Amino acid sequence: MEALTAQVGKVVEGRLFRDMPLNGRNLTSIMLMKPGVVSTGSPNAFRPTSDARSYVIHGSRAEDAYLSTDGVAMTGGRNNLRGPSTISVDAIAEANLLTSSYSAEFPRAGGGQVQFVTKAGTKEFHGALFEYLRNDAFDARSFQRATKQKLRYNQFGFAVGGPVVIPGVFNRDRERLFFFANSEWMRNRSEGLQTTVVPTQAERTGDFNGSRLFGCPRDPLAGGAVFPGCRLPSTRFSPNGMALLGIYPTPNAAEAAFNHRETFPTETRYRTSTFRVDWLMGAHRVFWRGSHSSEQGLGNRATNYTSPPSIGETRNGSTGITLTSTLSPTLLNSFRFGASFQYVGAQFAAANGNITDFHRSKIGINYPYLFGNEKEAAEKIPTLIVGRLAAINGGAFPLRFGLPSYQYQDDLTWVRGRHTIKFGGYFERIGQNNLDQINTSTAPGSGNNQNGTIRFEASPGNSFSTGNQLADLMTGRFDSYHEIGPKSYTLERQNTMEFYLQDSFKLSPRLSIEIGLRYGNWPAYNSEWNNFAMFYPSFYDPQQAVRVNPTNGQVLAGSGFRYNGMVLPGTGFKESARGRVRFAGDPAASRLFRGLPDSISTADRHLFQPRLGLAWDPFGQGRTSVRLGGGAFNSRFYFNDATVLGGNPPLQDQAVVNTGSIDNPGGAALTPLFPLPVTMHDPHIRHATTYNYSLTVQHQLPAEFIVELGYIGKLSRHLLSTANLNQLAPGTIQANPGVNPEALRPYLGYSSILHAGHRSSSNYNAMTASVERRFRRGLTLQVAYTFSRSIDDASDKRDVLMISNNRRADRGLSSFDRTNVFYVSYVYEVPFFRADSVKLLRPLFAGWQLAGLTVFQSGLPTSVFIAPDTAGVAGGGRQRANVIGDGLLPRGDRTFGRYFNTAAFQAPAAGTFGNGGRNVLRRPGMNNWDVSISKNFRIQERRTIQLRGEFFNIWNHLSYNNMETTLGNAGFGSINGSDPARVIQLAARFEF
């Protein structure tokens, strides 16, 4: 029973981490044990490393939660998601999950707190040796595969802890110094599967008779007349277009949603280590913990389809030291220092074979780059998007970035009468050393591939289009070509401070009140070398606008100011930028300094977050509690990899060419100039604010079961979303036939202007119910149910508004909304055959244990999209179809090939947006049962061998998880994805 605080949370005991069948032994998956936490992916998905990206707490975005280990951040400054601390479940003593109305002492984020505590050594030596293994011989076949997925998997390690003793010299009573050490390794050699749509043999020759995806091509040189016989003549073929077409393999399947199935080998190597020392010195206790992990992914692909091979590496490190001092019987102080880092890198390389087999020149691609061959990997293939065919993903690699972080925290607790007063401070310096690709993949026509992103979409604005995307590829007439120049290395830093004061006051033996206030001073992050750049509308001067050629979209040389409206921070480059920043020596740079702060944008720096809670025992028997809480919670604005200001022009060149020939994307000009795709933040940053309120009632039942009913509400404001400020008005392209869209933009000289603004909001309401029994007499059980609804106009900072000036058009169910989630977890030690009277049967029949996780949940929402730019706006979020009926089919009418009513949707008229709302359909729901069965063999009093079998999706239940929702695509309305089939894992553990 919780009768002293209003915060909604749960403590997960360490043994549950080891007894539960956690797929990949991922400690963050334990978050699902608390009502209100939902997974955006499959709950039984294989996740061998800690990662918060897949979990949403009571309607808050994943990045708005704060995960820590021993009080040190587990998440990095880049989005506050996966970060620098990865810990083995064998190193965890317990976890504290706080999901709503938590008190003022908890820092940094308003979406939830997940606190992991590592094990400490004890007076006795304890430890474990373990190995978990998988083999495809044990597993079931996925419904999408003709054969089983090949798999060889080993996860092994050790954990040991105890006193540090020098016999007869030091710590003879084993009361002063203790240690704990753990290391774990993983080797995963498996086989991936992709199912895609590729060109048919007839289509490759130009014959589109009977094509499922493409209509008859039309001749743009003959007024749009259909080519005779629905055949594209070979005389129109482009050398580079046909070379790109050659990347696609030939069909080998004939399914409703795909015609090609390919498997490919993958390999991942992983290690994590943790070491902890605890030292007791009278009134003082010091503990130090250090953790390190590394992960390497080997790009073992049999072909260069649909992406070239890469080798990726991630290294994480985290350390923390805490000093806890009892200053008096009523005064306790705790000081903590923490530091962490993360390095992420990926290279264009093959783990085996010859990397030259994947070079673009060997494939026959030889079009000239716009910015020369000064690439990180000049021979890597481009990214290719051709209508409804599978995308060829050239990828963002090579890349690398690092995330250093330093934290200081001090907490003072003072007990005075019926008051428990806590106050303290938190300081953090975080950074990002970024040599990543610029990420503007959400911008219309752009991407994240330095070697080019090419789109063949047969849009109305392409006067050379055949009206057939594949035929456009074969003739080489693209809709857009995006290329990035040499990268810009950026050192980003942010210093933040927080302070809090709270009082837990026991007004009477039955009533406790919590009052608290947290203050945050969170300035925007800045660049150490002042190499940030962004578009600033108030500095754009129409009188200095460049002129754009209406035929080819190129900027006319010598017209206007090329960087009109772009700004750099401060009044000039810092001396440290000399020789490091390419643009630092350019005389034109002086025109871009406008006296702005080093961070370019200002930010809300004084954030006051009041908290109030009440806990009441209405009957005075200690068996019932009523808890009411609420407050304001801010979430910090982190390094935003959706804008990457260090990669904007003029610091890093990039260009989008609209309509042209892939044999020479730059056209006839020797040094072509094209409108610039750029990004920007709000000139003034508003940190996300959540107003959280909760009412819960707990009651203790017989046999130590606790039942809880609750209501949780959240109103979130100033959420980040993206809009294209340079979007055209609907119908503009249709009203100007033959005119390149770049000549029609509101801000001439720019293509897309992606504005990351704090404009969005969300509302969340949930009813929760749970029944829980802590481990007692061989049984622990939790049953949790959440009935909720989350509504917003953007569920992620990368979500781009369909209509840039109308976010209400995107108001709908959150993309992570799951209306119903039912979760059961249990561990049961079978009590039979323990008595001395059955001693002979004990070795075989005693010591059995059953554990499991069961999840039933609603499917995720989705929209119905249309493929081309029907509205004629040249940018913005994905456009949606018209709704002319009820898209929901009765359950008995749903089939694999038609899961929803496809007749309820149609394409809107040219020059208009569809009337369909966002997330009007829902993907299939799912249920999953993960079970472990183990047998403990006691060798001696303190030595045990455990043999375990773990069954993920034990019933091999087929749960669909996706469907084709783009109108006109092959298999529209059909199911095209499922959760994993049954996987069996065997394990052996020796514990002492």
Solvent accessible surface area in square Angstrom, and as a share of the most:
residue,aa,sasa,rsa
1,M,73,0.33
2,E,61,0.27
3,A,36,0.28
4,L,108,0.54
5,T,20,0.12
6,A,2,0.01
7,Q,35,0.16
8,V,5,0.03
9,G,25,0.24
10,K,20,0.08
11,V,50,0.29
12,V,0,0.00
13,E,52,0.23
14,G,5,0.05
15,R,74,0.27
16,L,8,0.04
17,F,3,0.01
18,R,40,0.15
19,D,14,0.07
20,M,4,0.02
21,P,1,0.00
22,L,6,0.03
23,N,16,0.08
24,G,0,0.00
25,R,17,0.06
26,N,3,0.01
27,L,1,0.01
28,T,1,0.00
29,S,17,0.11
30,I,1,0.00
31,M,3,0.01
32,L,14,0.07
33,M,4,0.02
34,K,12,0.05
35,P,10,0.06
36,G,4,0.04
37,V,6,0.03
38,V,13,0.08
39,S,0,0.00
40,T,45,0.26
41,G,28,0.27
42,S,16,0.10
43,P,18,0.11
44,N,2,0.01
45,A,25,0.19
46,F,67,0.28
47,R,33,0.12
48,P,25,0.16
49,T,12,0.07
50,S,10,0.06
51,D,19,0.10
52,A,5,0.04
53,R,122,0.45
54,S,21,0.14
55,Y,4,0.02
56,V,5,0.03
57,I,5,0.03
58,H,1,0.01
59,G,9,0.09
60,S,7,0.04
61,R,17,0.06
62,A,15,0.12
63,E,29,0.13
64,D,16,0.09
65,A,6,0.05
66,Y,7,0.02
67,L,4,0.02
68,S,3,0.02
69,T,0,0.00
70,D,13,0.07
71,G,24,0.23
72,V,2,0.01
73,A,1,0.01
74,M,6,0.03
75,T,6,0.03
76,G,4,0.03
77,G,3,0.03
78,R,26,0.10
79,N,22,0.12
80,N,1,0.00
81,L,24,0.12
82,R,59,0.21
83,G,5,0.05
84,P,2,0.01
85,S,3,0.02
86,T,7,0.04
87,I,6,0.03
88,S,5,0.03
89,V,0,0.00
90,D,1,0.01
91,A,0,0.00
92,I,0,0.00
93,A,40,0.31
94,E,68,0.31
95,A,0,0.00
96,N,35,0.18
97,L,3,0.02
98,L,4,0.02
99,T,2,0.01
100,S,0,0.00
101,S,10,0.07
102,Y,4,0.01
103,S,13,0.08
104,A,0,0.00
105,E,37,0.17
106,F,24,0.10
107,P,9,0.06
108,R,4,0.02
109,A,6,0.05
110,G,2,0.02
111,G,1,0.01
112,G,0,0.00
113,Q,0,0.00
114,V,1,0.01
115,Q,41,0.18
116,F,2,0.01
117,V,57,0.32
118,T,2,0.01
119,K,52,0.22
120,A,36,0.28
121,G,10,0.10
122,T,68,0.40
123,K,95,0.40
124,E,72,0.32
125,F,94,0.39
126,H,93,0.41
127,G,12,0.12
128,A,8,0.06
129,L,102,0.51
130,F,10,0.04
131,E,62,0.28
132,Y,1,0.00
133,L,65,0.32
134,R,14,0.05
135,N,37,0.19
136,D,25,0.13
137,A,72,0.56
138,F,73,0.30
139,D,14,0.07
140,A,20,0.15
141,R,118,0.43
142,S,25,0.16
143,F,69,0.29
144,Q,33,0.15
145,R,17,0.06
146,A,77,0.59
147,T,96,0.56
148,K,79,0.33
149,Q,75,0.33
150,K,134,0.57
151,L,18,0.09
152,R,111,0.41
153,Y,3,0.01
154,N,39,0.20
155,Q,1,0.01
156,F,70,0.29
157,G,9,0.09
158,F,68,0.28
159,A,5,0.04
160,V,43,0.24
161,G,5,0.05
162,G,0,0.00
163,P,3,0.02
164,V,53,0.30
165,V,48,0.27
166,I,91,0.46
167,P,114,0.72
168,G,53,0.51
169,V,114,0.65
170,F,49,0.21
171,N,6,0.03
172,R,177,0.64
173,D,85,0.44
174,R,81,0.30
175,E,77,0.35
176,R,105,0.38
177,L,30,0.15
178,F,17,0.07
179,F,39,0.16
180,F,10,0.04
181,A,17,0.13
182,N,2,0.01
183,S,13,0.09
184,E,5,0.02
185,W,73,0.26
186,M,0,0.00
187,R,81,0.30
188,N,18,0.09
189,R,98,0.36
190,S,18,0.12
191,E,22,0.10
192,G,17,0.16
193,L,44,0.22
194,Q,30,0.13
195,T,36,0.21
196,T,20,0.12
197,V,16,0.09
198,V,2,0.01
199,P,0,0.00
200,T,51,0.29
201,Q,113,0.50
202,A,47,0.37
203,E,10,0.05
204,R,41,0.15
205,T,92,0.53
206,G,0,0.00
207,D,22,0.11
208,F,4,0.02
209,N,84,0.43
210,G,82,0.79
211,S,28,0.18
212,R,145,0.53
213,L,17,0.08
214,F,9,0.04
215,G,50,0.48
216,C,59,0.35
217,P,0,0.00
218,R,123,0.45
219,D,17,0.09
220,P,41,0.26
221,L,130,0.65
222,A,58,0.45
223,G,82,0.79
224,G,25,0.24
225,A,52,0.40
226,V,64,0.37
227,F,9,0.04
228,P,116,0.73
229,G,54,0.52
230,C,9,0.05
231,R,131,0.48
232,L,3,0.02
233,P,53,0.33
234,S,78,0.50
235,T,125,0.73
236,R,76,0.28
237,F,52,0.22
238,S,5,0.03
239,P,98,0.62
240,N,4,0.02
241,G,0,0.00
242,M,56,0.25
243,A,15,0.11
244,L,0,0.00
245,L,4,0.02
246,G,50,0.48
247,I,9,0.05
248,Y,4,0.01
249,P,38,0.24
250,T,63,0.36
251,P,42,0.27
252,N,95,0.49
253,A,21,0.16
254,A,99,0.77
255,E,74,0.33
256,A,50,0.39
257,A,17,0.14
258,F,23,0.10
259,N,16,0.08
260,H,10,0.05
261,R,58,0.21
262,E,22,0.10
263,T,54,0.32
264,F,29,0.12
265,P,63,0.40
266,T,47,0.27
267,E,28,0.13
268,T,30,0.18
269,R,102,0.37
270,Y,9,0.03
271,R,60,0.22
272,T,1,0.01
273,S,29,0.19
274,T,4,0.02
275,F,84,0.35
276,R,15,0.05
277,V,40,0.23
278,D,0,0.00
279,W,102,0.36
280,L,58,0.29
281,M,68,0.30
282,G,84,0.81
283,A,53,0.41
284,H,75,0.33
285,R,97,0.35
286,V,29,0.17
287,F,29,0.12
288,W,97,0.34
289,R,1,0.00
290,G,13,0.12
291,S,10,0.06
292,H,66,0.29
293,S,2,0.01
294,S,31,0.20
295,E,35,0.16
296,Q,62,0.27
297,G,27,0.26
298,L,23,0.12
299,G,13,0.12
300,N,23,0.12
301,R,43,0.16
302,A,75,0.59
303,T,57,0.33
304,N,24,0.12
305,Y,3,0.01
306,T,19,0.11
307,S,25,0.16
308,P,4,0.02
309,P,1,0.01
310,S,32,0.20
311,I,42,0.21
312,G,22,0.21
313,E,61,0.28
314,T,17,0.10
315,R,85,0.31
316,N,7,0.03
317,G,5,0.05
318,S,7,0.05
319,T,43,0.25
320,G,6,0.05
321,I,72,0.37
322,T,6,0.04
323,L,70,0.35
324,T,41,0.24
325,S,8,0.05
326,T,69,0.40
327,L,99,0.49
328,S,42,0.27
329,P,139,0.88
330,T,64,0.37
331,L,49,0.25
332,L,74,0.37
333,N,32,0.16
334,S,25,0.16
335,F,80,0.33
336,R,46,0.17
337,F,55,0.23
338,G,1,0.01
339,A,17,0.13
340,S,9,0.06
341,F,84,0.35
342,Q,8,0.03
343,Y,56,0.21
344,V,32,0.19
345,G,6,0.06
346,A,17,0.13
347,Q,86,0.38
348,F,28,0.12
349,A,29,0.23
350,A,24,0.19
351,A,41,0.32
352,N,103,0.53
353,G,75,0.72
354,N,83,0.42
355,I,48,0.24
356,T,55,0.32
357,D,69,0.36
358,F,19,0.08
359,H,38,0.17
360,R,23,0.08
361,S,69,0.44
362,K,133,0.56
363,I,41,0.21
364,G,36,0.35
365,I,1,0.01
366,N,109,0.56
367,Y,1,0.00
368,P,71,0.44
369,Y,21,0.08
370,L,35,0.17
371,F,58,0.24
372,G,37,0.35
373,N,114,0.58
374,E,117,0.52
375,K,25,0.11
376,E,79,0.36
377,A,15,0.12
378,A,33,0.26
379,E,56,0.25
380,K,1,0.00
381,I,0,0.00
382,P,0,0.00
383,T,15,0.09
384,L,0,0.00
385,I,44,0.22
386,V,0,0.00
387,G,24,0.23
388,R,68,0.25
389,L,12,0.06
390,A,16,0.13
391,A,52,0.40
392,I,0,0.00
393,N,79,0.40
394,G,0,0.00
395,G,8,0.08
396,A,21,0.16
397,F,23,0.10
398,P,10,0.06
399,L,27,0.13
400,R,106,0.39
401,F,24,0.10
402,G,13,0.13
403,L,6,0.03
404,P,30,0.19
405,S,9,0.06
406,Y,102,0.39
407,Q,6,0.03
408,Y,93,0.35
409,Q,24,0.11
410,D,51,0.26
411,D,21,0.11
412,L,34,0.17
413,T,27,0.15
414,W,90,0.32
415,V,68,0.39
416,R,150,0.55
417,G,74,0.71
418,R,142,0.52
419,H,61,0.27
420,T,47,0.27
421,I,34,0.17
422,K,42,0.18
423,F,82,0.34
424,G,14,0.13
425,G,17,0.16
426,Y,6,0.02
427,F,70,0.29
428,E,1,0.00
429,R,79,0.29
430,I,3,0.02
431,G,0,0.00
432,Q,4,0.02
433,N,40,0.21
434,N,7,0.04
435,L,18,0.09
436,D,17,0.09
437,Q,3,0.01
438,I,1,0.01
439,N,29,0.15
440,T,1,0.01
441,S,50,0.32
442,T,44,0.26
443,A,4,0.03
444,P,31,0.20
445,G,11,0.10
446,S,0,0.00
447,G,5,0.05
448,N,40,0.20
449,N,0,0.00
450,Q,2,0.01
451,N,2,0.01
452,G,0,0.00
453,T,2,0.01
454,I,0,0.00
455,R,36,0.13
456,F,0,0.00
457,E,57,0.25
458,A,21,0.16
459,S,21,0.14
460,P,76,0.48
461,G,14,0.13
462,N,8,0.04
463,S,71,0.46
464,F,85,0.35
465,S,18,0.12
466,T,4,0.02
467,G,55,0.53
468,N,2,0.01
469,Q,21,0.09
470,L,0,0.00
471,A,0,0.00
472,D,0,0.00
473,L,0,0.00
474,M,0,0.00
475,T,22,0.13
476,G,0,0.00
477,R,60,0.22
478,F,0,0.00
479,D,9,0.05
480,S,6,0.04
481,Y,0,0.00
482,H,0,0.00
483,E,0,0.00
484,I,0,0.00
485,G,0,0.00
486,P,14,0.09
487,K,19,0.08
488,S,17,0.11
489,Y,86,0.33
490,T,4,0.02
491,L,30,0.15
492,E,9,0.04
493,R,36,0.13
494,Q,3,0.01
495,N,64,0.33
496,T,1,0.00
497,M,80,0.36
498,E,0,0.00
499,F,101,0.42
500,Y,11,0.04
501,L,100,0.50
502,Q,12,0.05
503,D,36,0.19
504,S,35,0.22
505,F,45,0.19
506,K,74,0.31
507,L,77,0.38
508,S,40,0.26
509,P,119,0.75
510,R,105,0.38
511,L,40,0.20
512,S,9,0.05
513,I,39,0.20
514,E,26,0.12
515,I,105,0.53
516,G,8,0.07
517,L,78,0.39
518,R,4,0.01
519,Y,45,0.17
520,G,0,0.00
521,N,17,0.09
522,W,1,0.00
523,P,29,0.18
524,A,13,0.10
525,Y,10,0.04
526,N,33,0.17
527,S,0,0.00
528,E,58,0.26
529,W,21,0.07
530,N,4,0.02
531,N,1,0.00
532,F,1,0.00
533,A,0,0.00
534,M,0,0.00
535,F,0,0.00
536,Y,28,0.11
537,P,44,0.27
538,S,90,0.58
539,F,57,0.24
540,Y,27,0.10
541,D,48,0.25
542,P,96,0.61
543,Q,165,0.73
544,Q,70,0.31
545,A,24,0.19
546,V,5,0.03
547,R,156,0.57
548,V,15,0.08
549,N,42,0.21
550,P,72,0.46
551,T,101,0.59
552,N,54,0.28
553,G,2,0.02
554,Q,22,0.10
555,V,9,0.05
556,L,64,0.32
557,A,90,0.70
558,G,89,0.85
559,S,13,0.08
560,G,52,0.50
561,F,23,0.10
562,R,57,0.21
563,Y,38,0.14
564,N,6,0.03
565,G,3,0.03
566,M,1,0.00
567,V,0,0.00
568,L,0,0.00
569,P,0,0.00
570,G,11,0.10
571,T,121,0.70
572,G,27,0.26
573,F,22,0.09
574,K,73,0.31
575,E,139,0.62
576,S,46,0.30
577,A,0,0.00
578,R,123,0.45
579,G,88,0.85
580,R,137,0.50
581,V,12,0.07
582,R,124,0.45
583,F,14,0.06
584,A,9,0.07
585,G,66,0.63
586,D,59,0.30
587,P,117,0.74
588,A,32,0.25
589,A,4,0.03
590,S,83,0.54
591,R,120,0.44
592,L,1,0.01
593,F,30,0.12
594,R,112,0.41
595,G,53,0.51
596,L,28,0.14
597,P,57,0.36
598,D,60,0.31
599,S,17,0.11
600,I,2,0.01
601,S,1,0.00
602,T,69,0.40
603,A,11,0.08
604,D,32,0.17
605,R,115,0.42
606,H,121,0.54
607,L,18,0.09
608,F,128,0.53
609,Q,5,0.02
610,P,73,0.46
611,R,18,0.06
612,L,110,0.55
613,G,4,0.03
614,L,57,0.29
615,A,1,0.01
616,W,104,0.36
617,D,15,0.08
618,P,22,0.14
619,F,138,0.57
620,G,43,0.41
621,Q,134,0.60
622,G,45,0.43
623,R,91,0.33
624,T,13,0.07
625,S,0,0.00
626,V,31,0.18
627,R,7,0.03
628,L,93,0.46
629,G,8,0.08
630,G,16,0.15
631,G,21,0.20
632,A,13,0.10
633,F,1,0.01
634,N,9,0.05
635,S,6,0.04
636,R,9,0.03
637,F,15,0.06
638,Y,15,0.06
639,F,1,0.00
640,N,6,0.03
641,D,13,0.07
642,A,8,0.06
643,T,3,0.02
644,V,15,0.08
645,L,4,0.02
646,G,3,0.03
647,G,2,0.02
648,N,0,0.00
649,P,2,0.01
650,P,6,0.04
651,L,2,0.01
652,Q,3,0.01
653,D,38,0.20
654,Q,2,0.01
655,A,4,0.03
656,V,2,0.01
657,V,4,0.02
658,N,23,0.12
659,T,22,0.13
660,G,13,0.12
661,S,30,0.20
662,I,0,0.00
663,D,46,0.24
664,N,63,0.32
665,P,3,0.02
666,G,5,0.05
667,G,31,0.30
668,A,104,0.81
669,A,45,0.35
670,L,177,0.88
671,T,116,0.67
672,P,31,0.20
673,L,63,0.31
674,F,5,0.02
675,P,1,0.00
676,L,5,0.03
677,P,1,0.01
678,V,1,0.01
679,T,0,0.00
680,M,3,0.01
681,H,7,0.03
682,D,23,0.12
683,P,52,0.32
684,H,79,0.35
685,I,2,0.01
686,R,98,0.36
687,H,3,0.01
688,A,16,0.12
689,T,16,0.09
690,T,9,0.05
691,Y,104,0.39
692,N,4,0.02
693,Y,78,0.30
694,S,4,0.03
695,L,79,0.39
696,T,2,0.01
697,V,58,0.33
698,Q,22,0.10
699,H,70,0.31
700,Q,48,0.21
701,L,65,0.32
702,P,106,0.67
703,A,56,0.43
704,E,80,0.36
705,F,42,0.18
706,I,39,0.20
707,V,39,0.22
708,E,13,0.06
709,L,106,0.53
710,G,6,0.06
711,Y,70,0.27
712,I,1,0.01
713,G,0,0.00
714,K,4,0.02
715,L,60,0.30
716,S,7,0.04
717,R,78,0.28
718,H,50,0.22
719,L,10,0.05
720,L,17,0.08
721,S,0,0.00
722,T,6,0.04
723,A,1,0.00
724,N,0,0.00
725,L,55,0.27
726,N,0,0.00
727,Q,19,0.08
728,L,9,0.05
729,A,67,0.52
730,P,76,0.48
731,G,16,0.15
732,T,27,0.16
733,I,11,0.06
734,Q,57,0.25
735,A,76,0.59
736,N,47,0.24
737,P,113,0.71
738,G,55,0.53
739,V,40,0.23
740,N,4,0.02
741,P,10,0.06
742,E,1,0.01
743,A,25,0.19
744,L,50,0.25
745,R,15,0.05
746,P,81,0.51
747,Y,49,0.18
748,L,53,0.26
749,G,3,0.03
750,Y,2,0.01
751,S,1,0.00
752,S,1,0.00
753,I,0,0.00
754,L,2,0.01
755,H,25,0.11
756,A,1,0.01
757,G,1,0.01
758,H,19,0.08
759,R,54,0.20
760,S,1,0.00
761,S,11,0.07
762,S,7,0.04
763,N,47,0.24
764,Y,12,0.05
765,N,71,0.36
766,A,2,0.01
767,M,109,0.48
768,T,13,0.07
769,A,31,0.24
770,S,13,0.08
771,V,50,0.29
772,E,41,0.18
773,R,19,0.07
774,R,119,0.43
775,F,51,0.21
776,R,73,0.27
777,R,198,0.72
778,G,7,0.07
779,L,44,0.22
780,T,10,0.06
781,L,45,0.22
782,Q,6,0.03
783,V,41,0.23
784,A,3,0.02
785,Y,76,0.29
786,T,4,0.03
787,F,103,0.43
788,S,9,0.06
789,R,122,0.45
790,S,3,0.02
791,I,59,0.30
792,D,2,0.01
793,D,2,0.01
794,A,0,0.00
795,S,10,0.07
796,D,51,0.27
797,K,19,0.08
798,R,66,0.24
799,D,46,0.24
800,V,26,0.15
801,L,3,0.01
802,M,5,0.02
803,I,33,0.17
804,S,27,0.18
805,N,138,0.71
806,N,59,0.30
807,R,90,0.33
808,R,190,0.69
809,A,29,0.23
810,D,7,0.04
811,R,71,0.26
812,G,15,0.14
813,L,31,0.16
814,S,0,0.00
815,S,48,0.31
816,F,17,0.07
817,D,4,0.02
818,R,15,0.06
819,T,20,0.11
820,N,59,0.30
821,V,12,0.07
822,F,75,0.31
823,Y,8,0.03
824,V,25,0.15
825,S,1,0.01
826,Y,40,0.15
827,V,0,0.00
828,Y,78,0.30
829,E,45,0.20
830,V,36,0.20
831,P,59,0.37
832,F,124,0.52
833,F,73,0.30
834,R,125,0.45
835,A,60,0.46
836,D,109,0.56
837,S,105,0.68
838,V,45,0.26
839,K,120,0.51
840,L,172,0.86
841,L,80,0.40
842,R,77,0.28
843,P,86,0.54
844,L,113,0.56
845,F,89,0.37
846,A,9,0.07
847,G,25,0.24
848,W,96,0.34
849,Q,8,0.03
850,L,65,0.32
851,A,0,0.00
852,G,0,0.00
853,L,20,0.10
854,T,5,0.03
855,V,6,0.04
856,F,79,0.33
857,Q,12,0.05
858,S,20,0.13
859,G,3,0.03
860,L,28,0.14
861,P,3,0.02
862,T,8,0.05
863,S,5,0.03
864,V,4,0.02
865,F,38,0.16
866,I,10,0.05
867,A,45,0.35
868,P,53,0.33
869,D,27,0.14
870,T,18,0.10
871,A,0,0.00
872,G,0,0.00
873,V,1,0.00
874,A,16,0.12
875,G,12,0.11
876,G,15,0.15
877,G,11,0.10
878,R,138,0.50
879,Q,16,0.07
880,R,9,0.03
881,A,2,0.01
882,N,27,0.14
883,V,50,0.29
884,I,101,0.51
885,G,37,0.36
886,D,101,0.52
887,G,9,0.09
888,L,117,0.58
889,L,16,0.08
890,P,85,0.53
891,R,192,0.70
892,G,77,0.74
893,D,80,0.41
894,R,61,0.22
895,T,78,0.45
896,F,86,0.36
897,G,37,0.36
898,R,94,0.34
899,Y,37,0.14
900,F,5,0.02
901,N,31,0.16
902,T,32,0.19
903,A,72,0.56
904,A,2,0.01
905,F,12,0.05
906,Q,85,0.38
907,A,59,0.46
908,P,9,0.06
909,A,71,0.55
910,A,76,0.59
911,G,12,0.12
912,T,59,0.34
913,F,36,0.15
914,G,8,0.07
915,N,104,0.53
916,G,5,0.05
917,G,30,0.29
918,R,25,0.09
919,N,11,0.06
920,V,71,0.41
921,L,16,0.08
922,R,65,0.24
923,R,63,0.23
924,P,13,0.08
925,G,40,0.38
926,M,20,0.09
927,N,33,0.17
928,N,6,0.03
929,W,82,0.29
930,D,7,0.04
931,V,12,0.07
932,S,3,0.02
933,I,72,0.37
934,S,2,0.01
935,K,11,0.05
936,N,48,0.25
937,F,78,0.33
938,R,165,0.60
939,I,94,0.48
940,Q,102,0.45
941,E,138,0.62
942,R,161,0.59
943,R,106,0.39
944,T,23,0.13
945,I,64,0.33
946,Q,14,0.06
947,L,90,0.45
948,R,13,0.05
949,G,10,0.10
950,E,3,0.01
951,F,46,0.19
952,F,2,0.01
953,N,5,0.03
954,I,32,0.16
955,W,158,0.55
956,N,57,0.29
957,H,77,0.34
958,L,77,0.38
959,S,5,0.03
960,Y,56,0.21
961,N,61,0.32
962,N,58,0.30
963,M,8,0.04
964,E,29,0.13
965,T,14,0.08
966,T,12,0.07
967,L,36,0.18
968,G,34,0.33
969,N,31,0.16
970,A,13,0.10
971,G,19,0.18
972,F,34,0.14
973,G,0,0.00
974,S,1,0.00
975,I,1,0.01
976,N,48,0.25
977,G,10,0.09
978,S,19,0.13
979,D,15,0.08
980,P,54,0.34
981,A,20,0.16
982,R,68,0.25
983,V,28,0.16
984,I,31,0.16
985,Q,1,0.00
986,L,71,0.35
987,A,8,0.06
988,A,47,0.37
989,R,6,0.02
990,F,61,0.25
991,E,66,0.30
992,F,72,0.30
